[in-house]
Amino acid sequence: MAARTKARSRALDILFEADQRGLNAEALLEERLADAAISGSRAGNNPYTAELVRGVVGKWGDINAALTDYSQGWTIERMPAVDRAILRIGAWEVLFNDDIPDAVAISEAVALATELSTDESPTFVNGLLARLSEVKATIV
């Protein structure tokens, strides 16, 4: 598995856990990084994981607004928690990270949805992120 793919998966874990436990995702990230440093573990210490979580948290309002505006009939609260986390990561990469091509960000998000969510989720994730990619000049 590629390093950035693993980083996305770890960022997803942190965002999902924070959502489920009602925690700040960036604080949870810092806790995980401190735990890894104490244990000497290199697992989860990919800088891109931290960049993703911090990026999503830093643009939280913008990301949620974009997802709400373009999800056509789905509120963020109604989406499965794993889909919310996947979409937030994908939206941050599409809208705010010029280092990742939109097609790669969308493909990676769809892969996560395929592996971890419902049968309908990959299509939903693909469609919503593709729409954000199309209109990002009006969002950013």
DRENNU-755105 format. One record per atom (N, C-alpha, C, O, CB): x, z, y. Coordinates in pm, whole numbers, plus 50000, padded with zeros to 5 digits. Glycine has a CB too. Layout:
BEGIN
X:Z:Y .
...
This chain:
BEGIN
50084:50000:49883 .
50000:50000:50000 .
50089:50000:50124 .
50186:50076:50131 .
49904:50122:50000 .
50058:49918:50220 .
50138:49906:50342 .
50129:50036:50423 .
50032:50111:50413 .
50090:49786:50426 .
50232:50060:50503 .
50241:50184:50581 .
50123:50200:50677 .
50067:50309:50688 .
50371:50187:50659 .
50085:50093:50746 .
49973:50105:50840 .
49840:50123:50767 .
49750:50188:50819 .
49967:49982:50930 .
49828:50066:50649 .
49706:50086:50571 .
49695:50233:50532 .
49587:50291:50542 .
49706:49996:50444 .
49805:50293:50488 .
49806:50436:50455 .
49777:50519:50579 .
49704:50618:50573 .
49942:50477:50394 .
49834:50480:50692 .
49813:50553:50816 .
49665:50550:50855 .
49611:50651:50900 .
49899:50494:50929 .
49600:50435:50838 .
49457:50425:50869 .
49377:50517:50777 .
49284:50585:50822 .
49408:50279:50854 .
49413:50520:50651 .
49343:50605:50555 .
49359:50752:50592 .
49263:50829:50584 .
49396:50579:50413 .
49478:50792:50631 .
49501:50932:50671 .
49428:50964:50801 .
49371:51072:50816 .
49653:50959:50687 .
49429:50870:50895 .
49355:50892:51020 .
49206:50905:50991 .
49138:50989:51050 .
49381:50775:51120 .
49156:50824:50900 .
49016:50832:50858 .
48987:50970:50801 .
48884:51031:50834 .
48984:50723:50755 .
49074:51020:50716 .
49055:51153:50658 .
49043:51260:50768 .
48956:51347:50762 .
49172:51188:50564 .
49130:51252:50867 .
49130:51351:50975 .
49003:51338:51060 .
48938:51438:51090 .
49255:51334:51064 .
48968:51216:51098 .
48849:51196:51180 .
48722:51237:51105 .
48632:51299:51163 .
48838:51049:51224 .
48716:51204:50978 .
48600:51240:50896 .
48589:51392:50883 .
48482:51450:50903 .
48609:51175:50755 .
48701:51457:50849 .
48700:51603:50834 .
48661:51672:50965 .
48581:51765:50965 .
48837:51652:50786 .
48718:51626:51074 .
48686:51685:51204 .
48538:51671:51234 .
48474:51765:51283 .
48770:51620:51316 .
48483:51554:51206 .
48341:51529:51228 .
48256:51623:51143 .
48162:51684:51194 .
48305:51382:51197 .
48289:51637:51018 .
48211:51719:50926 .
48220:51868:50958 .
48124:51943:50939 .
48256:51695:50785 .
48336:51910:51007 .
48358:52052:51035 .
48332:52088:51182 .
48342:52205:51219 .
48499:52091:50998 .
48301:51988:51264 .
48276:52014:51405 .
48402:52053:51481 .
48396:52133:51575 .
48173:52122:51419 .
48516:51997:51440 .
48644:52028:51503 .
48689:51915:51594 .
48640:51802:51584 .
48751:52056:51397 .
48782:51945:51682 .
48848:51843:51761 .
48947:51771:51670 .
49032:51835:51609 .
48919:51904:51887 .
48937:51640:51661 .
49022:51563:51570 .
49169:51573:51608 .
49255:51577:51519 .
48979:51416:51569 .
49200:51576:51735 .
49340:51585:51776 .
49399:51722:51739 .
49515:51730:51698 .
49354:51561:51927 .
49321:51828:51752 .
49367:51960:51711 .
49389:51964:51560 .
49486:52024:51513 .
49266:52069:51754 .
49301:51902:51485 .
49317:51896:51339 .
49441:51816:51303 .
49514:51853:51211 .
49192:51834:51273 .
49466:51707:51374 .
49588:51628:51353 .
49711:51716:51374 .
49801:51716:51291 .
49591:51506:51447 .
49715:51789:51483 .
49830:51875:51512 .
49850:51979:51403 .
49963:52011:51366 .
49813:51943:51648 .
49739:52032:51353 .
49746:52128:51242 .
49808:52063:51117 .
49893:52123:51051 .
49605:52183:51210 .
49764:51942:51087 .
49817:51871:50969 .
49966:51839:50986 .
50044:51852:50892 .
49737:51740:50946 .
50005:51799:51106 .
50145:51769:51132 .
50231:51896:51120 .
50342:51891:51067 .
50163:51707:51271 .
50180:52007:51170 .
50253:52134:51159 .
50264:52176:51013 .
50370:52222:50969 .
50182:52244:51241 .
50155:52161:50937 .
50159:52195:50794 .
50263:52110:50721 .
50337:52161:50636 .
50020:52174:50730 .
50269:51982:50753 .
50366:51892:50689 .
50508:51932:50726 .
50597:51927:50641 .
50340:51746:50730 .
50529:51972:50850 .
50663:52013:50894 .
50707:52140:50823 .
50823:52153:50784 .
50667:52033:51046 .
50616:52234:50807 .
50648:52361:50741 .
50679:52339:50593 .
50774:52396:50539 .
50533:52461:50756 .
50599:52255:50529 .
50618:52232:50385 .
50729:52132:50356 .
50773:52118:50242 .
50489:52183:50323 .
50775:52064:50461 .
50879:51962:50440 .
50824:51833:50383 .
50900:51745:50343 .
50985:52015:50349 .
50693:51822:50379 .
50629:51703:50324 .
50635:51589:50424 .
50614:51609:50544 .
50484:51733:50285 .
50662:51471:50375 .
50659:51353:50460 .
50523:51283:50453 .
50495:51193:50532 .
50770:51255:50419 .
50440:51325:50359 .
50307:51266:50344 .
50225:51295:50469 .
50222:51409:50517 .
50235:51321:50218 .
50161:51196:50520 .
50076:51213:50638 .
50153:51218:50768 .
50095:51243:50873 .
49997:51336:50624 .
50282:51194:50761 .
50365:51204:50880 .
50395:51067:50940 .
50493:51052:51013 .
50495:51276:50847 .
50313:50968:50911 .
50331:50835:50966 .
50292:50837:51114 .
50181:50878:51147 .
50247:50730:50887 .
50381:50794:51202 .
50348:50796:51345 .
50221:50719:51380 .
50154:50752:51478 .
50463:50741:51424 .
50188:50616:51302 .
50068:50539:51333 .
49941:50620:51307 .
49840:50597:51374 .
50066:50410:51252 .
49945:50713:51212 .
49831:50801:51191 .
49802:50879:51319 .
49688:50885:51365 .
49856:50898:51073 .
49906:50938:51376 .
49890:51015:51499 .
49846:50924:51614 .
49761:50964:51695 .
50022:51085:51536 .
49901:50805:51622 .
49861:50711:51728 .
49713:50677:51717 .
49643:50672:51818 .
49946:50583:51721 .
49666:50654:51595 .
49525:50622:51575 .
49434:50737:51616 .
49340:50719:51692 .
49500:50586:51429 .
49464:50856:51565 .
49378:50971:51595 .
49379:50999:51745 .
49274:51018:51805 .
49424:51096:51516 .
49497:51002:51806 .
49506:51028:51950 .
49438:50917:52031 .
49374:50943:52132 .
49652:51043:51992 .
49455:50794:51983 .
49391:50682:52052 .
49240:50691:52047 .
49173:50670:52149 .
49435:50552:51991 .
49186:50722:51931 .
49040:50736:51916 .
48989:50851:52002 .
48889:50837:52073 .
49002:50759:51768 .
49057:50965:51997 .
49015:51081:52075 .
49023:51049:52225 .
48934:51086:52302 .
49101:51205:52041 .
49130:50981:52266 .
49149:50948:52406 .
49045:50851:52461 .
49017:50852:52581 .
49284:50890:52426 .
48990:50769:52377 .
48890:50669:52418 .
48753:50699:52356 .
48669:50610:52345 .
48936:50527:52378 .
48732:50822:52317 .
48611:50863:52244 .
48483:50814:52310 .
48400:50750:52245 .
48607:51015:52232 .
48466:50842:52437 .
48345:50803:52508 .
48326:50652:52514 .
48216:50602:52492 .
48346:50859:52647 .
48435:50580:52543 .
48428:50434:52550 .
48395:50373:52414 .
48316:50280:52404 .
48561:50376:52601 .
48458:50427:52310 .
48434:50377:52174 .
48289:50403:52133 .
48221:50313:52084 .
48532:50443:52073 .
48243:50525:52152 .
48105:50558:52114 .
48005:50474:52192 .
47904:50430:52137 .
48078:50707:52137 .
48031:50452:52320 .
47941:50369:52401 .
47937:50226:52348 .
47830:50167:52337 .
47985:50370:52549 .
48053:50171:52317 .
48058:50033:52264 .
47987:50024:52130 .
47911:49929:52106 .
48205:49987:52250 .
48011:50120:52042 .
47944:50118:51912 .
47793:50131:51928 .
47717:50064:51859 .
47999:50231:51822 .
47750:50216:52018 .
47607:50234:52042 .
47545:50107:52100 .
47439:50064:52056 .
47583:50351:52138 .
47613:50048:52198 .
47560:49929:52265 .
47546:49809:52172 .
47454:49728:52188 .
47648:49892:52381 .
47635:49796:52075 .
47637:49674:51993 .
47596:49694:51847 .
47607:49602:51766 .
47774:49615:51997 .
47550:49812:51812 .
47515:49836:51671 .
47373:49795:51634 .
47334:49806:51518 .
47534:49981:51638 .
47296:49749:51728 .
47163:49694:51705 .
47075:49780:51615 .
47061:49756:51495 .
47175:49557:51645 .
47018:49881:51677 .
46922:49963:51605 .
46979:50082:51531 .
46904:50159:51470 .
46851:49880:51510 .
47109:50100:51536 .
47171:50214:51469 .
47235:50304:51574 .
47322:50260:51648 .
47276:50167:51365 .
47191:50428:51579 .
47262:50523:51664 .
47384:50572:51589 .
47390:50563:51466 .
47169:50643:51705 .
47480:50622:51661 .
47601:50674:51595 .
47565:50787:51501 .
47621:50798:51392 .
47705:50723:51701 .
47472:50871:51541 .
47432:50985:51458 .
47368:50941:51327 .
47376:51012:51227 .
47337:51075:51535 .
47304:50825:51327 .
47235:50775:51208 .
47331:50710:51108 .
47300:50699:50990 .
47129:50675:51249 .
47448:50668:51156 .
47546:50605:51068 .
47605:50709:50973 .
47622:50825:51011 .
47659:50537:51150 .
47637:50668:50850 .
47708:50761:50761 .
47839:50805:50827 .
47905:50727:50895 .
47736:50693:50623 .
47876:50931:50807 .
47994:50987:50873 .
48121:50906:50844 .
48204:50889:50932 .
48014:51131:50828 .
48135:50858:50723 .
48254:50780:50691 .
48254:50648:50768 .
48359:50601:50813 .
48262:50753:50539 .
48136:50588:50784 .
48127:50464:50862 .
48161:50489:51008 .
48229:50407:51070 .
47986:50404:50850 .
48114:50601:51062 .
48148:50635:51201 .
48298:50643:51220 .
48353:50588:51316 .
48083:50770:51241 .
48365:50711:51128 .
48510:50726:51139 .
48581:50590:51125 .
48672:50560:51201 .
48562:50824:51033 .
48539:50511:51030 .
48597:50378:51011 .
48575:50292:51135 .
48667:50225:51182 .
48537:50309:50887 .
48453:50294:51187 .
48422:50213:51305 .
48499:50260:51428 .
48541:50177:51509 .
48273:50218:51334 .
48519:50389:51443 .
48596:50438:51558 .
48740:50391:51550 .
48797:50350:51651 .
48591:50592:51564 .
48799:50397:51432 .
48936:50347:51416 .
48941:50198:51444 .
49024:50151:51522 .
48989:50377:51272 .
48851:50123:51381 .
48848:49978:51401 .
48822:49940:51546 .
48885:49848:51599 .
48743:49915:51313 .
48730:50011:51611 .
48700:49981:51751 .
48820:50009:51840 .
48849:49932:51931 .
48579:50063:51798 .
48890:50118:51814 .
49009:50149:51894 .
49114:50038:51877 .
49175:49993:51975 .
49068:50287:51854 .
49135:49995:51753 .
49234:49889:51730 .
49191:49758:51796 .
49273:49690:51858 .
49254:49868:51579 .
49065:49723:51784 .
49015:49598:51842 .
49019:49602:51994 .
49064:49508:52058 .
48872:49569:51793 .
48971:49710:52051 .
48953:49717:52196 .
49076:49763:52273 .
49098:49720:52386 .
48840:49808:52227 .
49157:49849:52213 .
49261:49915:52292 .
49403:49902:52237 .
49497:49951:52300 .
49229:50057:52304 .
49422:49839:52124 .
49556:49826:52068 .
49591:49678:52054 .
49552:49611:51959 .
49565:49898:51929 .
49665:49629:52151 .
49702:49487:52152 .
49808:49452:52048 .
49836:49334:52025 .
49753:49448:52288 .
49869:49553:51984 .
49971:49528:51882 .
49912:49483:51748 .
49983:49426:51665 .
50055:49653:51861 .
49784:49508:51729 .
49717:49473:51603 .
49621:49359:51630 .
49531:49372:51714 .
49642:49596:51542 .
49637:49245:51561 .
49540:49137:51577 .
49400:49184:51537 .
49384:49258:51440 .
49582:49013:51493 .
49301:49140:51610 .
49163:49181:51582 .
49125:49154:51437 .
49062:49238:51372 .
49066:49109:51674 .
49162:49039:51386 .
49126:49004:51248 .
49184:49103:51147 .
49120:49135:51047 .
49174:48861:51214 .
49305:49151:51174 .
49368:49250:51085 .
49294:49383:51094 .
49264:49445:50991 .
49518:49269:51120 .
49263:49426:51216 .
49191:49552:51234 .
49056:49548:51164 .
49016:49644:51098 .
49172:49582:51384 .
48986:49438:51178 .
48854:49423:51116 .
48867:49421:50964 .
48790:49487:50894 .
48785:49295:51165 .
48963:49345:50914 .
48984:49336:50769 .
49017:49473:50709 .
48966:49509:50603 .
49095:49237:50738 .
49103:49548:50776 .
49140:49681:50727 .
49020:49776:50728 .
49002:49855:50636 .
49253:49739:50812 .
48938:49768:50833 .
48819:49852:50840 .
48720:49816:50729 .
48661:49904:50667 .
48752:49838:50978 .
48702:49688:50706 .
48613:49643:50598 .
48665:49691:50462 .
48587:49732:50377 .
48600:49489:50599 .
48796:49686:50442 .
48855:49733:50317 .
48827:49883:50297 .
48793:49925:50186 .
49007:49706:50315 .
48841:49961:50403 .
48811:50105:50392 .
48663:50126:50360 .
48629:50209:50276 .
48848:50177:50524 .
48576:50052:50426 .
48433:50065:50401 .
48399:50025:50257 .
48314:50087:50193 .
48353:49979:50500 .
48465:49920:50208 .
48441:49875:50071 .
48482:49983:49971 .
48413:50006:49871 .
48519:49745:50043 .
48592:50047:49999 .
48644:50149:49907 .
48568:50281:49915 .
48551:50349:49814 .
48791:50173:49935 .
48523:50317:50034 .
48477:50454:50054 .
48330:50472:50091 .
48283:50586:50096 .
48558:50515:50158 .
48258:50365:50117 .
48122:50382:50168 .
48020:50307:50083 .
48047:50273:49968 .
48112:50335:50313 .
47905:50283:50139 .
47794:50221:50066 .
47816:50071:50047 .
47907:50013:50106 .
47662:50247:50140 .
47732:50010:49967 .
47742:49866:49943 .
47714:49785:50068 .
47768:49676:50085 .
47645:49825:49833 .
47631:49836:50157 .
47596:49765:50280 .
47699:49786:50392 .
47704:49707:50486 .
47460:49810:50329 .
47780:49888:50381 .
47872:49925:50489 .
47975:49818:50524 .
47998:49796:50643 .
47943:50050:50453 .
48038:49752:50428 .
48137:49651:50467 .
48080:49541:50557 .
48146:49499:50652 .
48196:49589:50343 .
47960:49496:50527 .
47897:49393:50609 .
47866:49446:50748 .
47888:49377:50848 .
47768:49342:50542 .
47816:49568:50755 .
47784:49630:50884 .
47911:49648:50967 .
47913:49614:51085 .
47714:49766:50862 .
48015:49702:50906 .
48142:49725:50976 .
48199:49592:51024 .
48243:49581:51139 .
48244:49796:50883 .
48199:49492:50939 .
48251:49361:50975 .
48174:49303:51094 .
48234:49257:51191 .
48243:49265:50855 .
48042:49306:51086 .
47961:49248:51193 .
47977:49319:51326 .
47989:49254:51430 .
47817:49249:51153 .
47978:49451:51324 .
47989:49528:51448 .
48127:49511:51511 .
48138:49491:51632 .
47960:49676:51421 .
48233:49521:51431 .
48367:49505:51488 .
48392:49361:51534 .
48459:49339:51636 .
48474:49545:51384 .
48340:49264:51462 .
48353:49123:51506 .
48284:49104:51640 .
48335:49033:51727 .
48294:49026:51399 .
48168:49166:51656 .
48097:49155:51784 .
48178:49221:51896 .
48187:49166:52006 .
47957:49220:51774 .
48237:49337:51871 .
48320:49402:51971 .
48439:49312:52008 .
48478:49303:52125 .
48370:49538:51918 .
48496:49246:51909 .
48607:49154:51935 .
48564:49041:52027 .
48637:49002:52117 .
48662:49097:51803 .
48444:48990:52003 .
48392:48879:52085 .
48369:48919:52231 .
48392:48839:52322 .
48261:48828:52027 .
48325:49042:52252 .
48286:49084:52387 .
48385:49181:52452 .
48356:49239:52557 .
48149:49149:52382 .
48501:49199:52391 .
48591:49303:52441 .
48637:49281:52585 .
48667:49379:52654 .
48711:49312:52352 .
48643:49159:52631 .
48683:49135:52770 .
48583:49199:52867 .
48619:49232:52980 .
48694:48984:52797 .
48459:49215:52825 .
48358:49278:52911 .
48354:49429:52895 .
48290:49498:52974 .
48222:49221:52882 .
48421:49481:52793 .
48419:49625:52764 .
48542:49694:52821 .
48532:49801:52882 .
48411:49648:52614 .
48657:49634:52801 .
48784:49699:52834 .
48814:49689:52982 .
48918:49739:53027 .
48897:49637:52755 .
